[in-house]
Amino acid sequence: MPESKHQRRVTGRVAARLAAIVLALSLPLTACTAEDPLAQQAEAGSNKNYIAGDGSVTEYAPESRGEPVQLDAKLFNGKSVDSSNWQGQVTVLNFWYAACAPCRAEAPELQSLYEKFKDEGVQFYGVNLRDSKPTADAFERNFGITYPSIKDKNGSVLLSMTEYVPPQAVPTTIVLDKQGRVAARILGMADKSTLETLISDSVAA
C-alpha cells in the first residue's frame, strides 16, 4: 500500500530528529586520540570523536520523573530487551562506544558496581552507539564486562531517550527507578562513588 502524505511527513520528521542527534554526538569537540588496538577497531572519521560531558549529575524528584521509559531493542547477543519488563527493578543505562577514552576509563568501575548490586536486582545495560559486534565484544573482553549491551548504531534507543532525558554526551549514565522512570543522569565519565549513591538511593526507595 503506498504511503500517505501524512506518513511521509511523520517519517521525515523522525529521520530529521535522528540525524540531528547523531550529528550532535559526532561533532569533534574533543577527540579520542588513544592509539591502542581496541580504539583502532572502531570506525574511522567522526566515530573517534565525542562530546565530552563534565561529570555533572542531575537528580529528578519522584514527582517530576514523568512516564516510565519505553524502549524495545536488540542486544549484541541477539536477544530482545523490552523496558516493560523492568518494573520493580532499578536499571542503569550506560551510553558508550569503544573508541571513546572516558568510556574505557569508566568501564571497570561500572563492572564493579554491577557486581555489587546485581544480587539486589539492579540490572545494567550498555547502549552502544557506534560499534559493530566484533568491536563491542573486544571491548567487553578487554575490560571484563559481563552485563549486556544494546546495539544502537541506528540511533533508535538514543532517539527514544530524548523523550525523557537527552543523553547529550558520550558517555552518559542514566539510572531508572523501580517504576522505570529517569531518577538521575550523569553526563560524561561517571564517578564511581556518586553512581553508587544514586543506585543505592533508588534501591532503597
C-alpha positions in Angstrom: 0.0 0.0 0.0 1.5 3.4 -1.0 2.5 5.7 1.9 0.1 8.6 2.5 1.4 12.2 2.6 0.9 12.2 6.4 3.0 9.1 6.8 5.8 10.6 4.7 5.7 13.8 6.8 5.9 11.8 10.0 8.7 9.6 8.7 10.6 12.7 7.5 10.3 14.4 10.9 11.6 11.3 12.7 14.5 11.0 10.3 15.4 14.7 10.7 15.4 14.4 14.5 17.6 11.3 14.4 20.0 12.9 12.0 20.3 15.9 14.3 21.1 13.8 17.3 23.7 11.7 15.6 25.3 14.8 14.1 25.5 16.4 17.6 27.1 13.4 19.1 29.8 13.2 16.4 31.0 16.8 16.4 34.7 17.0 17.0 34.6 19.0 20.3 37.0 16.6 22.0 39.0 13.9 20.2 39.6 10.4 21.4 43.3 10.1 20.5 44.4 7.0 22.2 46.2 4.6 19.7 45.5 1.3 21.4 44.4 -1.8 19.3 40.9 -1.6 20.7 40.4 2.0 19.5 41.8 1.1 16.1 39.0 -1.4 15.7 36.4 1.4 15.8 35.2 3.0 12.7 37.2 5.9 11.2 36.3 9.5 10.9 33.9 11.2 13.3 33.4 8.0 15.2 36.7 8.8 17.0 35.2 11.9 18.5 32.8 12.5 21.3 31.1 15.4 23.1 32.7 15.3 26.5 30.4 15.7 29.5 31.8 17.2 32.7 30.5 14.5 35.0 27.6 16.7 36.1 24.8 15.0 37.9 21.1 15.7 37.6 18.7 14.1 40.0 14.9 14.1 39.5 12.4 14.2 42.4 9.9 11.4 42.2 7.0 13.8 41.5 8.8 15.2 38.4 10.0 11.9 36.8 7.2 11.6 34.3 6.4 8.4 32.5 8.3 5.2 32.5 10.9 4.8 29.8 9.7 2.8 26.8 12.1 1.1 24.6 12.4 -2.2 22.6 15.8 -3.1 21.3 18.2 -5.9 20.5 21.3 -6.9 22.4 24.5 -7.8 20.7 23.8 -11.4 21.6 20.7 -11.3 19.5 18.2 -11.3 22.4 15.4 -8.8 22.6 15.1 -6.3 25.5 11.8 -4.6 26.4 11.6 -2.0 29.1 8.1 -3.1 30.0 9.8 -6.0 31.8 11.9 -3.7 34.1 9.1 -2.9 36.5 10.2 -3.4 40.1 13.9 -3.3 39.3 16.4 -0.4 39.3 18.0 -0.2 35.8 21.3 1.5 34.8 21.8 2.5 31.2 25.3 3.5 30.1 25.8 5.0 26.6 29.2 4.2 25.2 31.4 3.2 22.2 34.8 1.6 22.1 36.9 4.5 20.8 35.7 6.8 23.5 38.5 7.3 26.0 36.3 8.1 29.1 34.1 5.1 28.2 37.2 2.9 28.5 38.3 4.6 31.7 34.9 4.1 33.5 34.3 0.6 32.3 36.0 -1.3 35.2 34.1 0.8 37.7 30.8 0.1 36.0 31.5 -3.6 36.1 32.4 -3.3 39.8 29.1 -1.6 40.6 27.2 -4.2 38.5 28.8 -7.0 40.6 28.0 -5.1 43.8 24.3 -4.5 43.0 23.2 -7.4 40.8 22.1 -9.5 43.8 19.8 -6.7 44.8 18.0 -6.9 41.5 19.8 -4.0 39.8 20.3 -4.5 36.1 22.9 -2.8 33.9 22.7 -2.3 30.1 25.2 -0.7 27.9 23.9 1.2 24.9 26.5 1.1 22.2 26.1 3.9 19.6 28.8 3.2 17.1 30.3 -0.2 17.0 30.0 -3.5 15.2 29.6 -6.7 17.3 33.3 -7.7 17.0 34.4 -4.3 18.2 31.9 -4.3 21.1 32.9 -7.9 22.0 36.6 -6.9 22.1 35.8 -4.0 24.4 33.9 -6.2 26.8 36.6 -8.9 26.8 39.3 -6.3 27.4 37.5 -4.8 30.4 35.8 -7.9 31.7 32.3 -6.5 31.2 29.7 -9.2 31.9 26.4 -7.2 31.6 24.8 -7.0 28.2 24.9 -4.1 25.7 22.2 -3.0 23.3 23.3 -2.3 19.8 22.1 1.1 18.8 24.1 2.1 15.7 20.8 3.2 14.1 20.1 5.6 17.0 16.7 4.3 17.8 17.3 3.9 21.6 19.1 7.3 21.7 16.1 8.9 19.9 13.6 7.3 22.3 15.5 8.5 25.3 15.3 12.1 24.1 11.6 11.9 25.0 12.6 11.5 28.7 16.0 13.0 29.2 18.6 13.6 26.5 22.0 11.8 26.9 23.8 14.8 25.3 27.3 13.4 25.8 29.2 10.1 25.5 29.5 8.5 27.9 26.2 9.2 29.7 24.8 7.1 32.5 21.1 7.1 33.4 19.6 5.5 36.5 15.9 4.4 36.2 13.9 3.9 39.3 11.7 0.8 40.1 8.9 2.2 38.0 11.2 2.6 35.0 11.4 6.4 35.3 14.5 8.5 35.0 15.8 9.1 38.5 19.3 10.5 37.7 21.6 11.3 34.8 25.4 11.7 34.8 26.9 13.5 31.8 30.4 12.3 31.0 32.5 9.9 32.9 30.7 8.6 35.9 32.3 9.0 39.3 32.0 5.6 41.0 31.0 6.8 44.4 28.4 9.2 43.0 26.9 6.5 40.8 26.9 4.1 43.7 25.0 6.6 45.8 22.4 7.2 43.1 21.9 3.4 42.7 21.6 2.9 46.4 19.1 5.6 46.8 16.9 4.1 44.0 17.2 0.6 45.5 16.1 2.0 48.9 13.2 4.0 47.6 
